[in-house]
């Protein structure tokens, strides 16, 4: 049986129920939210033969039970609030002091918006046809915003405590398209170690947590986390499924390592990159600001400065020029978009 849209599959169930295969049904059901799954099960019981309804209900039920079980084991944040970000409302919470000190400044103030330039861009750029890869996701600030706008999100964070907080924030927003990956983004696959410390923004990266180290694997004071590349995440399946892929990289100087592991994605110009360049930390990872820019030559990419006050398209020479004064800013948010 050929692939059908949702409406076509419903008609097929009624007209030719014996032609519905388990694999096709599971693909269909996997894309439905729990409320729609429940509604569909009730519809099946009224329309299709009992034996088929029982089989399809069984295949559907596992998705609902899986979500309930996931919600049962996720800790409820100690502090929570709803943040108005432009036209979008997002729920955020935190249950650990180091997270809450940062998070509370973000979502408790009605006037303050963290990195408004990125918020504005995401609100206008992401939708259900978008894959958003949030590298350095912290407590899920951008991940949840993108998910509420309809995007599928891969939130990459190397601090396990923060990963749990991302899971909690995604659950508060009922956003099951947020997929949390506890990993470091690197130039080559492998494993690395990070200290078990309080989950402070950027502290792991600036402590050289991604660089080769000599800590024994038996250390009880370090987490062992996988290292994955952006090329391994943005694979042919991702490029085939989504109309737009946006990669946000904010990892305190380690952006130079992340980009080294995105050579194919960049060469094939398969994604938009929103990169926060931490010029004061890039050297920690044996890189330079110039090398960050080398990945995105002017011939194939446009370069847009993203500031609180607005955006400005610049060339490499303009960006590096002392006259421009751009490098006087410690953390510079830049968007690289493929030329078409």
PyMOL commands that set and color helices and strands:
alter all, ss='L'
color gray80, all
select helices_A, chain A and resi 6-15+17-19+22-30+34-47+50-73+97-107+116-125+141-148+160-172+203-206+230-233+236-241+255-260+263-267+279-285+289-294+316-320+326-328
alter helices_A, ss='H'
color red, helices_A
select strands_A, chain A and resi 79-85+88-94+130-135+152-157+178-185+190-195+222-228+244-249+272-278+301-307+310-314+331-338
alter strands_A, ss='S'
color yellow, strands_A
deselect
rebuild
show_as cartoon
